[in-house]
Amino acid sequence: MCFALHFPDMPRYYFNVLNGTASFDDEGVELQDDEAAWRQATTTAGELLKDIDGKFRPDQEWSLEVTDARRKPIYVISISAQKK
């Protein structure tokens, strides 16, 4: 996943996918503020979840973690599945 953009004086955010294994964003993207990072997270999560395509199973979890430039988590979007 590559979001590498550069704008002066804008904070950098990283979007990590955790789905049993971790996929860490090494490049990040510079966005205006936390609200812009949230909007990007919801758009990215929607795009990634479309690609699950029947592979997501009961007792699995999936999450998209947004971190700031210091790698401190600021948002997490999570889904989990259970068989009842």
Protein Blocks (a to p, Z undefined) as FASTA:
>chain_A
ZZbdcdehiacddddddehiacddfkbpadfblmlmmmmmmmmmmmmmmmnnopacghia
cddddddfkopafbdcddddddZZ
